[in-house]
Amino acid sequence: MTSTAQRLAEIRGDVPPRRHNARTIAALTGNPGCARRAVLDSAGVDKPKLAERVGFPARFGQSRFAITRGNAFEAQVKADGGAELLRLVAERLGVDPGGPATWTDLGADDRPGQPGQPGQPDRSARSRAALAAAAPTGAGDDPAALFDHPLLGLDVAGQRVHLEPDLVAARLAGRFHVVEVKSFPVIDGQADPGKVAAAAIQSAVYVLALRELLAAEGHDPELVSSDVLLVCPRDFANQPVASLVDVRKQLLVLRRQLDRMARIDDLLAEVPAGFTADPAADPADLRRSLLSVPARYAPECLAACELAYFCRHATRAETATLGRPVREALGGVATVAEALALAAGEHAGEPEQAEAAALLRAAARLRADALAGQTA
């Protein structure tokens, strides 16, 4: 075991590293400036268990009802060898599919009793061979190909992570397209922006993994389109509708964060020697240890990080707790107490705080006028 691996094992405690998946990799990009999360995720710490141990359990997750509904909708969309899915995707791309597509279920030969179980070398090899062979030849008459349950791989902080996109469509408009099937509805042509954003970054994980697979097989990684097909139910029915989502921005953020985690030695150099996230440690020691590594809490963390409630509690006196817009507007004003003092005119503040101080005083006057109007 290398010194880096040994240090990460010491941080994690006497437990195996928690494996990442597409959702957790996508969540890494939500707050790339947070050193605390980068270290914990690089070490493979079980953050849900750690959050419970320090007294701030995570309060989010996907319900069983939502999972069941999603599985049923996905099965409906993929029925009949993906005929309806191919029509939707080709129509959205504005291309002629050129007849029926070939359908390959890459999870069909999993070991009995373990369908869809990721991490099997034979399935990974099947996926690699099938997807590489489906690269467009340039002749223009290649039939479309749909691959269900492909198993892709991506390196995250030295660990090989297995990823399973819903579907990969090949040879449509001469490129590969990742297809994600989600059960949240598109109502009057609009879907929940937060859910679309989460689907986009998760899809970017698959795009990156597929590009790396093709590059390793000697193909141009740009054969994988950055336009992802998102298939959702229309309105309140189960009629599927396809939308194009451009994930170029998400790919850039994802690459930066994965590159940062790959330089784990640089991260560890800033971590105190006694830092631990061992869930067997005393909760008080764990809380002190976590606070010794800087975090970058924002309200958005509540939907993406299991330790968000702990970090929010620890930073409750800081202006950053109120969100990124407030933090940016009050640049140089670190604490709520300092902001209130500037608003009240109790002190002028430092020269670099002049703009924020003026903004706070103006807000205080508006509040006072509003309160006066209510009592008049």
DAQUI-V838651 format. One record per residue. N is the residue number from 1. RES is the residue in one small letter. NEAR is the number of other C-alpha atoms within 10 Angstrom. Layout:
BEGIN
n = (N | N)
res = (RES | RES)
near = (NEAR | NEAR)
END
This chain:
BEGIN
n = (1 | 2 | 3 | 4 | 5 | 6 | 7 | 8 | 9 | 10 | 11 | 12 | 13 | 14 | 15 | 16 | 17 | 18 | 19 | 20 | 21 | 22 | 23 | 24 | 25 | 26 | 27 | 28 | 29 | 30 | 31 | 32 | 33 | 34 | 35 | 36 | 37 | 38 | 39 | 40 | 41 | 42 | 43 | 44 | 45 | 46 | 47 | 48 | 49 | 50 | 51 | 52 | 53 | 54 | 55 | 56 | 57 | 58 | 59 | 60 | 61 | 62 | 63 | 64 | 65 | 66 | 67 | 68 | 69 | 70 | 71 | 72 | 73 | 74 | 75 | 76 | 77 | 78 | 79 | 80 | 81 | 82 | 83 | 84 | 85 | 86 | 87 | 88 | 89 | 90 | 91 | 92 | 93 | 94 | 95 | 96 | 97 | 98 | 99 | 100 | 101 | 102 | 103 | 104 | 105 | 106 | 107 | 108 | 109 | 110 | 111 | 112 | 113 | 114 | 115 | 116 | 117 | 118 | 119 | 120 | 121 | 122 | 123 | 124 | 125 | 126 | 127 | 128 | 129 | 130 | 131 | 132 | 133 | 134 | 135 | 136 | 137 | 138 | 139 | 140 | 141 | 142 | 143 | 144 | 145 | 146 | 147 | 148 | 149 | 150 | 151 | 152 | 153 | 154 | 155 | 156 | 157 | 158 | 159 | 160 | 161 | 162 | 163 | 164 | 165 | 166 | 167 | 168 | 169 | 170 | 171 | 172 | 173 | 174 | 175 | 176 | 177 | 178 | 179 | 180 | 181 | 182 | 183 | 184 | 185 | 186 | 187 | 188 | 189 | 190 | 191 | 192 | 193 | 194 | 195 | 196 | 197 | 198 | 199 | 200 | 201 | 202 | 203 | 204 | 205 | 206 | 207 | 208 | 209 | 210 | 211 | 212 | 213 | 214 | 215 | 216 | 217 | 218 | 219 | 220 | 221 | 222 | 223 | 224 | 225 | 226 | 227 | 228 | 229 | 230 | 231 | 232 | 233 | 234 | 235 | 236 | 237 | 238 | 239 | 240 | 241 | 242 | 243 | 244 | 245 | 246 | 247 | 248 | 249 | 250 | 251 | 252 | 253 | 254 | 255 | 256 | 257 | 258 | 259 | 260 | 261 | 262 | 263 | 264 | 265 | 266 | 267 | 268 | 269 | 270 | 271 | 272 | 273 | 274 | 275 | 276 | 277 | 278 | 279 | 280 | 281 | 282 | 283 | 284 | 285 | 286 | 287 | 288 | 289 | 290 | 291 | 292 | 293 | 294 | 295 | 296 | 297 | 298 | 299 | 300 | 301 | 302 | 303 | 304 | 305 | 306 | 307 | 308 | 309 | 310 | 311 | 312 | 313 | 314 | 315 | 316 | 317 | 318 | 319 | 320 | 321 | 322 | 323 | 324 | 325 | 326 | 327 | 328 | 329 | 330 | 331 | 332 | 333 | 334 | 335 | 336 | 337 | 338 | 339 | 340 | 341 | 342 | 343 | 344 | 345 | 346 | 347 | 348 | 349 | 350 | 351 | 352 | 353 | 354 | 355 | 356 | 357 | 358 | 359 | 360 | 361 | 362 | 363 | 364 | 365 | 366 | 367 | 368 | 369 | 370 | 371 | 372 | 373 | 374 | 375 | 376)
res = (m | t | s | t | a | q | r | l | a | e | i | r | g | d | v | p | p | r | r | h | n | a | r | t | i | a | a | l | t | g | n | p | g | c | a | r | r | a | v | l | d | s | a | g | v | d | k | p | k | l | a | e | r | v | g | f | p | a | r | f | g | q | s | r | f | a | i | t | r | g | n | a | f | e | a | q | v | k | a | d | g | g | a | e | l | l | r | l | v | a | e | r | l | g | v | d | p | g | g | p | a | t | w | t | d | l | g | a | d | d | r | p | g | q | p | g | q | p | g | q | p | d | r | s | a | r | s | r | a | a | l | a | a | a | a | p | t | g | a | g | d | d | p | a | a | l | f | d | h | p | l | l | g | l | d | v | a | g | q | r | v | h | l | e | p | d | l | v | a | a | r | l | a | g | r | f | h | v | v | e | v | k | s | f | p | v | i | d | g | q | a | d | p | g | k | v | a | a | a | a | i | q | s | a | v | y | v | l | a | l | r | e | l | l | a | a | e | g | h | d | p | e | l | v | s | s | d | v | l | l | v | c | p | r | d | f | a | n | q | p | v | a | s | l | v | d | v | r | k | q | l | l | v | l | r | r | q | l | d | r | m | a | r | i | d | d | l | l | a | e | v | p | a | g | f | t | a | d | p | a | a | d | p | a | d | l | r | r | s | l | l | s | v | p | a | r | y | a | p | e | c | l | a | a | c | e | l | a | y | f | c | r | h | a | t | r | a | e | t | a | t | l | g | r | p | v | r | e | a | l | g | g | v | a | t | v | a | e | a | l | a | l | a | a | g | e | h | a | g | e | p | e | q | a | e | a | a | a | l | l | r | a | a | a | r | l | r | a | d | a | l | a | g | q | t | a)
near = (7 | 7 | 9 | 13 | 14 | 12 | 18 | 22 | 21 | 17 | 21 | 26 | 18 | 11 | 14 | 12 | 17 | 14 | 15 | 20 | 18 | 19 | 16 | 14 | 21 | 23 | 19 | 22 | 22 | 20 | 20 | 18 | 16 | 16 | 19 | 20 | 24 | 24 | 21 | 18 | 23 | 25 | 28 | 22 | 26 | 20 | 20 | 15 | 16 | 24 | 22 | 16 | 20 | 20 | 13 | 19 | 18 | 21 | 13 | 11 | 9 | 7 | 9 | 9 | 9 | 12 | 12 | 12 | 14 | 17 | 15 | 13 | 20 | 19 | 12 | 16 | 24 | 17 | 11 | 11 | 17 | 21 | 16 | 15 | 23 | 22 | 17 | 19 | 23 | 19 | 13 | 14 | 17 | 11 | 13 | 12 | 20 | 12 | 9 | 14 | 21 | 15 | 16 | 16 | 14 | 19 | 22 | 13 | 13 | 15 | 13 | 7 | 7 | 10 | 11 | 18 | 13 | 19 | 15 | 13 | 10 | 13 | 23 | 20 | 15 | 16 | 23 | 20 | 14 | 15 | 22 | 18 | 12 | 19 | 20 | 21 | 11 | 9 | 7 | 10 | 11 | 18 | 17 | 25 | 22 | 26 | 24 | 23 | 20 | 26 | 28 | 25 | 22 | 23 | 15 | 21 | 20 | 14 | 16 | 14 | 19 | 19 | 23 | 19 | 22 | 19 | 20 | 24 | 26 | 25 | 23 | 24 | 17 | 20 | 16 | 29 | 25 | 23 | 27 | 21 | 25 | 20 | 20 | 19 | 22 | 20 | 13 | 8 | 10 | 11 | 16 | 11 | 9 | 10 | 12 | 16 | 14 | 16 | 20 | 24 | 26 | 24 | 30 | 29 | 24 | 28 | 29 | 19 | 22 | 30 | 19 | 20 | 21 | 21 | 15 | 13 | 15 | 10 | 15 | 13 | 19 | 15 | 19 | 24 | 19 | 22 | 21 | 26 | 27 | 21 | 26 | 24 | 21 | 20 | 17 | 10 | 10 | 15 | 14 | 23 | 21 | 24 | 18 | 15 | 16 | 16 | 21 | 17 | 12 | 19 | 22 | 12 | 19 | 24 | 15 | 13 | 21 | 20 | 14 | 19 | 24 | 17 | 14 | 19 | 15 | 11 | 16 | 18 | 9 | 13 | 18 | 11 | 10 | 9 | 20 | 24 | 25 | 22 | 22 | 13 | 14 | 11 | 18 | 11 | 15 | 21 | 19 | 13 | 16 | 20 | 15 | 15 | 16 | 15 | 20 | 18 | 29 | 21 | 15 | 13 | 19 | 17 | 15 | 21 | 23 | 24 | 25 | 25 | 20 | 21 | 23 | 22 | 12 | 15 | 18 | 15 | 15 | 18 | 23 | 24 | 21 | 17 | 14 | 15 | 11 | 12 | 18 | 13 | 13 | 21 | 17 | 19 | 22 | 14 | 17 | 16 | 13 | 18 | 21 | 15 | 16 | 23 | 21 | 15 | 15 | 10 | 11 | 14 | 17 | 10 | 9 | 11 | 16 | 16 | 13 | 20 | 28 | 15 | 15 | 21 | 18 | 13 | 13 | 17 | 13 | 12 | 12 | 12 | 11 | 11 | 11 | 10 | 9 | 8 | 6 | 5)
END
